Amino acid sequence: MLKIYNTLTRAKELFVPIEPGHVRLYVCGMTVYDHCHLGHGRVFVVFDVVVRYLRSLGYKVTSVRNITDIDDKIIARAREAGETLTVLTERYIAAMAEDAAALYVESPDHSPRATRHIDHIIDMIKTLMEKGYAYQGHNGDVYYRVRRFEGYGQLSGRTLDDLKVGARVLADEAKEDPLDFVLWKSSRPEDPSWPSPFGPGRPGWHIECSAMAADCLGNHFDIHGGGADLIFPHHENEIAQSEAATGVRFANVWMHNGFVRINGEKMAKSSGNFRTLRDLLTRFDGEVIRYFLLASHYRSPLNYDEESLVQCREGLTRLYQALKDLPDDMSGADTEYAPRFAAAMDDDLNTPGALAVLFEVAHALQRARERGAGFEAARLGSVLRHLGGVLGLLSQAPQAFFKGEGDHEEIEALIASRNEARRLKQWAQADALREELLARGVVLEDTVTGTAWRRA
């Protein structure tokens, strides 16, 4: 019985989909003006596991992760780079897809882009204006009347009185109330724009997701997710816009993953304290980074440090070592570990608990090997792969994981030279070659069938 913590109610709730057997999920994706950092990677991996687990339970899942491809930051970056908006965003969208794939994240069913949903956005703004929830200021911008929406602040736990402290209106704005937010920005001559009944311009950030979610999943769907930094104002504003426009509840369950921190501060591009996935992937296998992101509960803060990634690589290596030399196509009944794995995952996607079960399986597998119970070891290997697969782990062949990417041919040539030196009983030369390989981070294992190797 899956229970999920709902940010809206601040409680774990039994998950029951709106449509029996079918779950519809929307996740706020990237604003594509730069490369993904580890915080983005956490969003990708967390909700990839949500989808994988729901599917393992037998649900059909329709997953959506949007792309914000029109935004002040994107316009500024394109201008700095001296290129068009499309050239800039296409480059970073392609890079994002590569980074997500390197973390073994499955592609969502739909990846809507804001610029391809302008008509839906305009229609929703028109509806809000007709219902009195939106108005056009003298500067041409269209704003949302926050005080008009009853219950504003329920998601974030903020009251209107809290919000109005420090709220102000900038000189170039034409708001009725400092709390109101923009739905449509009138265009400046040098900015990208689209025609609309309100004049040429472009959408505000919040309305983009309301329109894309409704178009892809309908007005009322099961799960809306994203990073905790989006709770306010983005997700709060999405609720206000969507429910005012449609008259129905927007999303039943709101899921938010915790921040990734570095040096005690939230990892963010705006503060410059971030690690791009591209950089980390030059030093760690994508599966190691994925393991690191799952080793903490998704709602808890996650502190980045290199030592933790090294420890995660060692832990993942132990799991792959348990699978070494086992067949990968055997299946068998499992009444012991799968229920414990499910119990952890059913408790608000407790991936640290689920990972602990994987190590229990690996330990039992090694004991079976030691007592010569080959069939039992193979059966447990199948269990380990299956449960790991629900988390998006252990999909590689063990030797491929051990070797990683890089200079395989050069390493194989050095190993061949060492083996030839051993055959000729040139022990000093063989030892020197082994030391050279070790200095390059390559560990050798001599077996009756030959010399195997892995990265240290």
N, C-alpha and C positions, 0 to 999 in steps of 0.2 A: 504494500500500500504506500505509494509514493507521496511523501509530504514535502512541500516546497515553502520556503520562507517568502512571504509576500510583503514587500516593502510597504504596500498600501495599508495593510492591516497590522503590520509589525508582529506577525505571528506565523508559525508553520501551519500550513493548511493541507488537508488531504486534496491531492490534485484530481480533479474530475473534469475532463474536457467538455466543451460546449456540445460538440458533435461526438457521439460515442465512437471510439476507435480512431479519431482523427484529431491531431493537435496542430494548431496554427500558431507560429512563433515569429515574432519580429524582433530583430536586434539592430540597435543603432551602430552603424559602421563608421568608417573613417571619413574625415574631411581631407581630400587628397591634394595637399600642397607640399608634402614632404614624405620621407620614408617612414615606415611603421617603427614605433619603438616597442619596448617590452610590455608597456601598459596596453597597447593595442593587441599585442600577442596574447595577453591574458584574456581579453574579451573574445578573441577568435577561438581560443582553446576551450574556455569555460563553456561557451554556448555550443561548440561542436560536441562536447561531451554530453550536454543536455540532449541534443538531437540524437546522438548515438544511443544513449540510454533509453530514451523514449522509444526508439525503433526496436531496441532489444526486447522491450516489453510488449512488442507487437503492435504498437501504434503506427499508423500512417502519419508522417510529419511533413507539413509544408513549412519550410524555413525561408525566412527573408532576412537579408542583411543589406541595408541600403548603402549607397555611396553619395556623399555630399560633394558635388562637383561644381558648385557655384557658391561663393562665400567671399567676404572681404579679404580674408587671408590668402585665398587662392588668387584673387584679382591682383593683390599686392605682389605676390610671389611671381606671377606671370609677367607683371610689369618690370620687376627687378631683373628677371631673366631675359627680358626682351623677346618673349615668345607668346603665342596665342594661348588663350585659356585651354583650348582643346588639346594642343600639343603637351602642355604641362600636365593636365589631368590624366591624359592617356598614359603618359610615362609612369606616373605614380600609381595608377590603377594596375598596370601590368606588374610593377614592382610589388605592390600589395599582394597580388595573386601568387606571385612567386614565393614571397615570405610565408604566406598562409600555408601553401602546399608544403613548404619545407618543414613546417610544424605538424604535418600530417592532418591538417584541417580540411575536411571535405567541403566542397563548394556548396553554398546555399542553393536552394531551389530557385530563388529569385534574387537578383542583385540590382534593384532599381536605382536609377540615377536621377537626381533632382531635375537636371536639365531636360530629361525625357518625360517629365510629369508636370510640365508647366500648365497644361490645360486643366489637369485635375486640381492643381493648386489654386488656379484662378477660380474654378468652379466652387471650391470650398470657401474661398474668401468672399465670393459673391453671396453665398448662402449665409455666412456670418454677418455680412452687412445687412442683408434682407431681414435677419432676425434681430437686428439691433445690437449684436455683439461686437461689431467692428465699424469703424468710421474712417473717413479720409481727412487728413489734416491739410492745412493750407499750404504745406510744403509738398503735397502730392503723395506722401507716404500714407499707407493704410495701417491702422493700429487696432489692437484687440483691447476691448474694455474689460480689464481684469475684475473690477468690482461687480460687473454684471453677472459673472459666473458664480453661482452659489457653490460653496465648498472648495474654492480655490485655496490651495495650500495643504490639502489633505494628504497628498503623497509625501511631501517634504516635512510636514508637521509645522509649517510656518503659518502665522496668522497675518492678515492684512495690516494689523497694527505693527507687527514686527517688520514687515516689508517696507512700510512707509518711512521708517526711521532711516534717514540717509538717502532716500530716493530723491532724485532730482531730474529736471528736464534740461537737456542740453540746448544751447542757443539755436541750433539748426533744427530742432524738433518741434512738432506741433501737437503734442499730446494733450488730451483733456486732463489726464491724471499721470503723475510720475510713474505709477506702477504699470501703466499700459505698455505693451510691447509691439514691435513692428511685425506686420504680416507681409507687406509689400513695400519695397524701397523704390521710390522714383529714381530714374536713372540720371546719372551725370553723363555729359556727352562722351567722355572717354571710357565709360564702363560698358560691359556687356548688358544687353537688355532685351526684353521680349514685349510685344504689344499686349495690352490688356484694357479692359473697360476703365481701369483707374489711371491709364496712361502708361507709357513705356517704363519698364523697370524690371526688377527681379525679386524673387521671393525672399522672405526672411527665413532664417534657419529652422525655426520651430515648425512652421506650417508645412515645410517639405516632408517631414516624417509623417505628420498626420495624413497628408494626401497620399503618400506612397503606401503606407500601411493599409489604408482603406481600399486602395485600388488592388493591392496584391492579396489581402486577406479578408476584406469585408469590414464593415463598421464595428463589429464586435468579434474579438478573437481571444485566444487563450493566454498567451504569454508574451509580455514585452520585456526585453532585456537590454542591458548596457552597463557601462561603468557607473560606479557610485557618484562620480562627478556630474552625471547627467540628471540626477534626481531633481535638482533645482538649478536653473529654471527650465531646462529643456523638456524633461518629461512632465513636469507640472504644467507647462504650457501646452504640451501635446494633449493632455487630458482635457484642459479647458477648451481648446479649439475643437477637438474631435467630438466631444460630448455635446457641446453647444450646437455644432453643425448638424449632428445626426440624431440627437435626442436619445441615444442609447449608450450604455456603458462601453467604454473604449476597450480596455484589456482587463481580463479577470485577475491575472497574476503579474506582478511586477518583480523581476529579478535583477539584482545589481551586484556585480562583483566588486571586491574591495580594491583599493589603490595599490599600485606597485610603488614602493618607496626606495629612494636611494639617499644615503646619508641622512636618513630621518625625515626627508621631505618627499612629497608626492612627485613621482616622475612625470614630467611634462615638458613639451617643446617650448612653451612660453617662458619657462624658467631656465631652460638650457641644461637641466640635469637629467638627461635621458641616455639610454643605450639603444641604439637602433638594432632591430633584428638582424639586419644585414651584417653589422659588425659582429654580433654574437655568433652568427652562423658561420663565420670564418674560423671560429675557435671551438665551437661545440656542435655536435650533431643536433639536428632539429628535434629529434626525439628526446634528447637530454633536456633541451629547453622546455619541451612539452611536459616532461616528467616534473621538472622544477616547478612549473606553473600549477601542476595538479597535486603537488606534495603539501600544499596548504589549502585549507577550506576556501572555497571561492569567495565567501563574504568577508574573510579576514584580510587585513593588510598583509602585503607580501614585501619583504625587504630584499632588495637585490644586493648580492655580493658574490664575488667570483668563487669563493670557497664553497658556497652552497651549491653552485652549479657543478663544481668538481665532485662533491659528495653525491649529487644526483647521478652523475655519470657513473660513479662507482656502484651505486645501487642498481641502476639499470643494467650495468655490466653483469652483476650477480644474477639477475633474472635471465639474461641471455646465456650466461654460462650454464645455467640449469637446463636450458633447451638444447645445448650443444649436442650434435650427433643424434638427435631424436627425429623420428619421422614427423612430418608436418601435416599429415593427412588422416591421422587417426582420431576417432571420437569415441567417447564412452560416457556412461552415466556418471553424474556427479551429484550426490545428495549431501555432500559435506561442505564444500567450499562455496558453491554457487549461492546457496541460501544466505551465507554470512556476507558474501559480496553484495548481494541484493539488499540485505538489511542495512549495510552502510550506505549504499546509493539511495535507498528509499528515504533515508534520513537527511533530506535536503542536500542530496548529491555530495555525500561525505567522501570525497576522493581520497583523503589520507587514510581513512578506514578501509577503503577498497584496495588501496595499494598494500596495506598491511596483510590483507588476505592473499594477494599475489605472492608475497614473501613466504607465507605459510605453505602455499602450494609448492613453491620452489624448494623449500626446506624438506617437505615430504618427498618430493621427487628425488632429491639428492640421497636421502636415506634409502629409498627404493633402489637406486643405482648401487649403493654400497653393499646392499644385501643381495645383489644380483637379480632383483625382480625387474627384468627388462620390460615385460608387458605392462606392469604397473607404472613404471617410470614413463613409458610412452603415453599411457592414458593420462597421467598427471600433466605431461607436457601439452597434451591437447587441451586440458582444462585451463592451463596457464595461458596458452595462446588465446583461447576463447575469451576468458575474462579480461586479459590485457587488451584484446581488441575492442572491447566495449569502451575502454578508456582511450582508444587510439594508440595503444602501445604494442610492442612486440610483433610488429608486422614485417620486420626485416628478417632475412636469414641471419643466424648468429654470426657467421664468419663475416658477412657484409657489415654488420654493426661493429664487430671488433676491428675491422680494417679501416672503416671510415672512408673518406674521400681523399684523393691526393695522389702521391707519387708511387703508385702500386708497382709499376714496371721496374723502377729503380730499386725498390725494396726487394722485389722478387729476384732481381739480378744479384744483389748482395747476399741474399739467402742461398742462392745457387752456388755462389763462389765459396761461401762458408761450408756448404755441404761437400763441395769438391775438396776443400782443404781437409775436412774431416776424413773423407775417403782415403786421401793420401797420407793421413796421420800427421798433417802439418798443424799440430794443435795450437801453437802460438798464433799462427795466421787465423785459424778458426776463431780463437778467443778474441782476437783483435776485431774481426768482423762482427762478432756478436756485440762487443762493446760499442762499436760504431753504430750499429742498429739501435742499441739501447739509448745511446745519446740522442738519436733521432726520434725517441719515443716509441720504439718498436720492441715488443716483448716476444721472444721466441719460445715455442713449446715443442720439444722433440718427442715424437710418438713413433710407434711401430709402423705407422703408415706414412710417415714423413714429418716434415717440419711445418707446424702451423704458426701463425703470427697474429698479433693484435696490437692496437695502439695502447700505449701505457696509460 
